[in-house]
Amino acid sequence: MGYIPAIFSVLLVSFAQVAMKYAMSRSPASAGIADIICELAGHPADAGWLLAGLAGYALSMGCWFLALKRLPLSKAYALLSLSYIIVWAAAVTLGFRGERFSLTTLAGILSVICGVILVCMPSAKR
């Protein structure tokens, strides 16, 4: 069944986003990519989170290939929307700067969930 690799892909890409955000939130504002690399080189733990995020993306892509092989694209792609929910919940829970809970955002998240359910529900055969 293609849903299992699709869910793993969603979980891995969500982890990747949170790990990279964590690494970048711990580095000071910098002018460019060279500054970021130099800053991370001096902080191996933060660089580790960034590398873990990149590895999460790579593994997610492998799972995504398996999902695409086994699921219709419309259903697989709808499942990717679940990563928005996971990343939002993690960002609010972990308290990244500027991330706050709001009822408006929650309403949007619930709309995404409803959309995924509607797209992934088995359709009646005719």
Buried (B, 14 or more C-beta within 10 A) or exposed (E): EBBEBBBBBBBBBBBBBBBBBBBBBBBEEBEEEEEBEEBBEEBEEBBEBBBBBBBBBEBBEEBBEBBBEEBEEEBBBBBBBBBBBBBBBBBBEEEBEEBEEEEEEEEBBEEBBEEBEEBBEEEEEE
